[in-house]
Amino acid sequence: MDKRVYLLTIVAFVVGMVELIIGGILDLVAEDLGVSVGKAGLLISVFSVVFAIAGPILLALTVKIERKRLTLCALLVFLAGSIVAVFAPNYTVLMVARIIGAASGSLLIVLCVTMASAISTEAYRARAIGIIFMGISGSLVLGVPFGLMLGNAFSWRAPFILISLLTLFSIAGIYFFMEKMAPKPSIPIKEQIRTLNNPKILFAQLTSFLFLAGHLTLYGYLTPFLKSALGLSGTWVSIAYLLFGIAAVLGGGAGGILSDRFGTKPTVLGIIMVFGLSLFVIPYTTFSLPLFLVVMIIWSMLSWAVTPAQQSYLIESAPESADIQQSLNNSALHLGIALGSSVGSIVIERASVEQNATTGGIFVVLALGAALFSMTRQRVNTAVVSDQEAGTGAY
């Protein structure tokens, strides 16, 4: 396999870190900028919404631009967003920085996947794309503990300094090691969305959306939950996040093994059920730190164990448009992150952070219902054709 795939994975990892890296330091951001923790949580919500929507739109607008040049331009914009965050004097400027990072980052993820596919031989293409997505999922999991450790040691701005340095490294890597790459004909956005006319696919994507919404309702505010419900200090909060990150990464691998052994449908349903149960149970474990950590590890492992099984289910359900479904699923995940972090913000403001787990559990129950509905529908051909094949304009 082409070693440059690992360079693209680093780019994807850096971009992915920015989304949730602020999650563990919301209290520090809120205190420094003079806003509530709930309002600070909207920095995650807005990022996720922009990330989910901007990718397909920017890809359409830049369809004719050479890929290496476009990647470098997107990285420069991403760098600018990180630098603005470092020096943001108030909440509004930081929000603008998050929007810049989300828009450029969403385009970079798509470019990393397409470039990895282009430089890989057919025998290694699927593996290369899988490695890119491992970088993305790993960054979403590990971004919070990294941000928390740096934020507690220095300030909430320190994680963005790290992101800026890693982005400079990525720019140098792309400039020196990637060759020019011509753009390929793409499938119009309306054709991609049209595949969702199939209820089986629509509710499968809805499952991912609701599952992540339930997860982020608590995970987006885990720091205030740990401090409020368990009375943990900054050091113990860092340890909890580190355990969470390690368990989540291991869970991603375990999910793939379970899916291969028991099948995608039983794995998806089983993970969702146990995941939802763990969320409902969490508020009743706070009297004992060891018990809480055990349940938290189960919750964290299952949070990413469902991903490989769900992606495999989408491929099985719509093999004719598998690549499109993976792209749409990425948008569904990020919209779920946005909804969950927004709902979590409302719960904190109007009730208490202790209620976030139960609220998240309700979303997971809805995800289970969506999964069951999807799995009882018959598969329908969702094949689409590119603009070139259809003889139409690009967009």
N, C-alpha and C positions, 0 to 999 in steps of 0.2 A: 504494500500500500504506500502511496505517495506520502512522504513525511510532512509535506506542507499542510496536510489535513490537520495535523496537530497545531500548526500555527493558526489556522482558521478556528480551531477549537478554543485556543487561548482568547482570540477576539470575541468569540461567542460567550466565553466564560466572563470576560470583563464586562461585556454589555449586560449580561444577565444579572451580574452582581448589583448593578445600580438600582434595579427595581425594588428589591427588598432590603438592601443594605441599611436603609434608614429605619427599618422596623424595630430593631433592638434599641435604638437611641431616640425614640420619639419623645421621651420625657426630657432628654437633654435639649433637643431642638425646640420643644415647646417652651421650656424655661428660658432659653437664650433669646428666643424671638418674641416672647410675651404672648403666646397663644395657648389654647387648651390642648391637651393630648389628643382629644377627638379631632380637633381641627388639624393638628399636625398629621394625623392619620390619613387625611385627604391627600397628602403628598404621595402616598402609595396608590390611592384610588385613581387620581388623575393620571399618574404615570401609566397605570395599567390600561386605562381606557384609551389613551393616546397611542400606546404601544399596539393595542389590538386593532385599532382602526387605521392608523397611519401606514402600516406596512404595505397592505395591498394597494393603497392609494399612491404612495410614493413609488412603488414598483411600477405602477402604470405610467406615472409621469416621467420616469427615467428609463423606460423600456429600451430606448435607442442608444443609451450611453454605454461606452465600453466599461466592462465590469471592474477592472482594476482601478481605473480612474474614479469610478463612482464609489468604490469602497474607500479609497483614500479621502475623497471629499466628505463622505459620511462620517469617517473617523475624525476628521478635523472638526466637523460640527459637533460631534459627540464630545470631543475634547473641550470645545468651547463651553458646552453645557456644564461639564464637570468643573471647569475653572470658575464659571459664574456662581456655581453652588458653593465653592470654597469661600468666595468673597461676598456672598449674599448678605446684605445688611438687614433685610427684613423678610417676612414670610412671602410676600408677593414676588420678590425677586427669586427666592428659592423655588417657588412654584413655576416660574418661567423657566428656570434652569432645568427642572424636572421634565417639563414639556419638551424642551429642546433635546434632552437626553433620550426621552421616550421615542420621539419621532425618528431621530437618526438611528437609534438603537434597533428599532423594529426593522428598518431597512437593512441594517448590517446583518441581522440574523438571517434574513432571506438570502442575502448575498453570500454569506458563509456556507449555507446549505447548497446553493446552486454551484458555487465555485468548487466546493469539495466534490460534488458529483461530477463536475466537468474534468477535473484533474485526475480522477480515479478511473482505473480500468473497470470494465463491467463486473468482473469477479469480486472487486472490492468496493463497489459503489454503495451498496446497502450498508456495509460496515462503516464506511466513511461518514455517511449521513448519520448513522447511529452514534458515532463518536461525537459529532457536532452536538447532537441533542443531549448526550451525556454531559457535555460542557455546560449546556444551558441549564439542565436540571440541577447539576452540581452547584452552579453559581447561585441559583435561587435558594438552595438549601444552606449553603455555606456563607452566603453574603451577609446574613444577619449576624452570626457569631463573629465574623471578621469585623463588621461594622461596630458591633458592641464592644469588642476588646479594644479597638482603636479609639472609639468614642470615649470610653471610660478612662483610658490611659492619657488621652490628650484632650480632644474636644470632638464634637459631632462633625466638625469640618475635616478632621483627619482622614476619614474613609474616602472622601472625595479627592483628597490629595493623592492617596494611593491609586484611585481610579484614574486620575490624570496621568500619573507616571506609567501605569500599565497601558494606557491608551497610546502614549508616546512610543512605548516599546512595540505595540501592535502596528503602529504606522510605519515604523522602521522595518519591521518584518515583512509587511505587505509590499512596501516599496522595493526592497532589495531581493525578495525571494519569489514573488508572484509575477508571472508574465501577463502581458495584455490578453484580454479575453473578450471576444465579441459577444454581444447579448444574443439571446435566443428568443424566438417567438413565444409569447406568453398567452395564457388563456384569460379572456376577459373576466373582470370581476363578476359581471352579471351571470356568466356561465358557471363560475365557481359556486355562486350562491344558489343557482338553480338546482344543484345537486341536493340541496336541503329540502326540495319538494318531496323527497322520499321520507315518510314518517320514521322509518327505521333508522335512517341516518340522522335526521333532525333530533330525535330523542336521545340518540347516542351522544351527539354533541352537547345536548342539554344536560346529560348526565355529568360530563366533565365540568361544565359551567357551574352547576349546582354543587358538585363535590368540592371544587376549589373555593366557592363562595363560603361553604360551611367551614372549611379549613381556615381560611383567612379571617373569618369573624373572630376567632380566638387567637390564631397565630400572629396576626398583625398587631395584636396588643398583648403579647405574651409577657413582655417586660413589666408593664403595670400590673398584670395579673399575678406574676410571681412576687412582686414587691407588696402588693396589697393583700392577696389571699394567703400567701405563705410567709410574708415578712422577710424575704431573702435580701441579702446585701448584693452589691454590684458584683462581687467575686462569684457568689453562688449563682447569680443570674447568668454570668458568662459560662459557668460550668454546665448549667442546664441547657443553654443554647448549643454548646459544643456536643453534648450528648445527643441532643435533638438532631443536629446536622449529621453526625456519624450514623445514627440509626436510620435516618431518612435515605442516605446514600446506600446503605446496606439493604434497605427495604426495596429500593428500585431494582436491585439485582434479584432479590427474593421474589419479587412480583413476576419477573420474567420466567424464573424457574417454575413457579406455581402455575403460570399460564401454560407452559409447555407440557407440564405433567397432568394437570386436571382439565385443561381447556379454558378458553377465554371467558365464556359465560359464567361457569361456576366460580372462577377466580374473581371476576369483577363483582359479582353479587356478594360473594363471601367477604371480600375486602370492604365493600361499602357498609355491610351490616356491622362488622366488628369495629370499623372506624367510627360509625355513628354511635355505637354503644360506648366506645371509649370517651367520646366527647360528652355524652350525657353523664358519665361516671366521674369525670375529672373534678367537678366542683365538690364532690363528696370524699375526695382523697386528700384534701389540703390539710387535714389534721395530722398527717404523717408524711414527711418528706420522702422517705424511702418508697412508700406506697405510691405517692404521686409520681415519682420518677419512673417507676415500673409502668404505670399507665401511660405516662407521657412518651416513653420509648415505644410502646405499642402504637400509640397515636402517630408518632413521627414516622415509624417504619411504614405504616399503612398509607400515610399521606402521599408517598411516591411509589409504593408497591402497585397501586392501581394503574399507573401510567403505561407501562409496557403491555399489560393485559388489555387496557382500553384501546391503545393504538393498534394492537393485533386484531381486536374485535372490529375496529373500523375498516381495516384492510380486508378482513374476511367478509364484511358486510357490503363493501363497495370496492372490489379489486380493480374495477375499471377506472376509478377516480381516486385511487389510494393516496397519491401525492397531494391532491387537492384537499382530501379529508384531513391529512396531517397538518396542512397549513391552516385550515379552518379550525382544527382542534386546538392549535396554538393560540388562535384568537379567542376561542371559547375559554381556554384556561386563564388568559389574562383578563378577560371580561369578568370571569368568576372572582379573580383576585380583587378587581376593582369593586365589585358588588360587596364581597365579604368585608373588605376593609372599610367601605362606606357604612355598611350596616353596623359593623363593630363600633365605628365612631359614634353613631346615633345611640347605641345601647349604652356606651360609656357616659355620654352626655345626659341621657334621660333616666338611666337606671344605675347600674354599676358594672364594673369590668367582670365581676363574678358571674354575671348573666350571659356573657359572651359565648361561653361554652355551650350552654343550652340552646341559645339562638342558632349557633352553628350546627348543632345536632339536628335541628328542624330542617335546615337546608339539605343535610345529608339524607334524611328520610325522603325528601322530595327527589333527590338524586336516585335513590333506590327505586322509587316509583317510575322515574323516567327510564331507568335501565331495564326494568321489567317490561315496560310497554314496548321499548325498542326490540327487545329479544323475542317478543311474541309476534312481531310483524314479519312478513315475508320479504326476502331480498329482491330489490328492483334494480335493473341495470341503470347505472348513473354515469355512463360514459359521456364525455364531452369532447369537443374537438377544438383545436387551437384556431386562432384567427387565420393563420396561414392556410390551414387545411380547409377552413370554411370559406376562404376567399374574401374575408372582410378586413376592415382596418384594424389597427392594434386596439384601439379603445374608442 
